[in-house]
Amino acid sequence: MAEKKELERRTITVFGEETDFDGVLEFSNRLVITGKFSGKINAPDGDLEISKNAVCEVESLNVNSLIISGNVKGKITAKERVEICSGSTVHSDISTARFRIANNVDYNGQVEMLKEEPDVDLFSVASSEFKKALLIHSDVVK
């Protein structure tokens, strides 16, 4: 519940259907692309959504999380998760911790699952905190 409220507080930027962006893009909150994008996206703390009619050709795409409903071609890295929705066309190699793909998706590429250890120093925290970190980690790598 707290995670949902945090997402609602983040700034959302939308590239409209008429937008045709070519270049390097960096952002730190949420971005929704509904138009065309070509180039490189570097936003390791940002969340990206590529909507149904969007077309993105990327040299590389590096974000925290990614939801794809449109067309994407290029190398994708998403620290937290990638979700590919029904009707999407994706021709990409993907590296992520969690991956979800719907039915009716045209996908071509390889998927590499990232495995990150909990960011907890074993010798500086109580055992209950370390156990909690391990539980969170096990949820991420399922």
FENFEN-V259907 format. One record per residue. N is the residue number from 1. PHI is phi as a letter, one per 30 degrees, with the letter a starting at -180 (999 if undefined). NEAR is the number of other ideal C-beta (glycine too) atoms within 10 Angstrom. Layout:
n->N phi->PHI near->NEAR
n->N phi->PHI near->NEAR
This chain:
n->1 phi->999 near->5
n->2 phi->d near->6
n->3 phi->d near->7
n->4 phi->d near->7
n->5 phi->d near->8
n->6 phi->d near->9
n->7 phi->d near->13
n->8 phi->d near->8
n->9 phi->d near->7
n->10 phi->d near->11
n->11 phi->d near->9
n->12 phi->c near->12
n->13 phi->c near->11
n->14 phi->b near->14
n->15 phi->c near->19
n->16 phi->d near->9
n->17 phi->e near->13
n->18 phi->d near->8
n->19 phi->d near->13
n->20 phi->b near->11
n->21 phi->c near->15
n->22 phi->b near->10
n->23 phi->l near->9
n->24 phi->c near->10
n->25 phi->b near->19
n->26 phi->b near->11
n->27 phi->a near->16
n->28 phi->b near->13
n->29 phi->c near->14
n->30 phi->c near->18
n->31 phi->b near->21
n->32 phi->c near->16
n->33 phi->c near->26
n->34 phi->c near->18
n->35 phi->c near->18
n->36 phi->c near->19
n->37 phi->b near->26
n->38 phi->b near->15
n->39 phi->k near->16
n->40 phi->b near->16
n->41 phi->c near->26
n->42 phi->b near->14
n->43 phi->b near->18
n->44 phi->d near->12
n->45 phi->c near->10
n->46 phi->c near->21
n->47 phi->c near->22
n->48 phi->b near->25
n->49 phi->b near->21
n->50 phi->c near->26
n->51 phi->d near->17
n->52 phi->e near->13
n->53 phi->c near->13
n->54 phi->d near->22
n->55 phi->b near->16
n->56 phi->b near->24
n->57 phi->c near->14
n->58 phi->c near->18
n->59 phi->d near->11
n->60 phi->a near->12
n->61 phi->b near->25
n->62 phi->b near->20
n->63 phi->b near->24
n->64 phi->d near->16
n->65 phi->b near->19
n->66 phi->b near->25
n->67 phi->c near->18
n->68 phi->c near->28
n->69 phi->c near->19
n->70 phi->c near->22
n->71 phi->c near->19
n->72 phi->b near->26
n->73 phi->b near->16
n->74 phi->k near->20
n->75 phi->d near->15
n->76 phi->b near->25
n->77 phi->b near->19
n->78 phi->b near->24
n->79 phi->e near->17
n->80 phi->c near->15
n->81 phi->a near->17
n->82 phi->b near->25
n->83 phi->b near->18
n->84 phi->c near->23
n->85 phi->d near->19
n->86 phi->e near->11
n->87 phi->j near->14
n->88 phi->d near->22
n->89 phi->b near->15
n->90 phi->b near->22
n->91 phi->b near->13
n->92 phi->a near->21
n->93 phi->d near->13
n->94 phi->b near->23
n->95 phi->b near->18
n->96 phi->a near->21
n->97 phi->d near->18
n->98 phi->b near->17
n->99 phi->b near->16
n->100 phi->b near->11
n->101 phi->b near->16
n->102 phi->d near->13
n->103 phi->d near->7
n->104 phi->i near->8
n->105 phi->c near->14
n->106 phi->c near->11
n->107 phi->c near->15
n->108 phi->b near->10
n->109 phi->l near->14
n->110 phi->c near->8
n->111 phi->c near->14
n->112 phi->c near->11
n->113 phi->d near->12
n->114 phi->d near->15
n->115 phi->b near->9
n->116 phi->c near->11
n->117 phi->d near->9
n->118 phi->e near->18
n->119 phi->d near->8
n->120 phi->b near->16
n->121 phi->d near->8
n->122 phi->e near->9
n->123 phi->c near->6
n->124 phi->c near->8
n->125 phi->b near->14
n->126 phi->d near->8
n->127 phi->d near->8
n->128 phi->d near->8
n->129 phi->d near->12
n->130 phi->d near->16
n->131 phi->d near->13
n->132 phi->d near->14
n->133 phi->d near->16
n->134 phi->d near->13
n->135 phi->d near->10
n->136 phi->d near->12
n->137 phi->d near->16
n->138 phi->d near->10
n->139 phi->d near->9
n->140 phi->d near->15
n->141 phi->c near->12
n->142 phi->d near->6
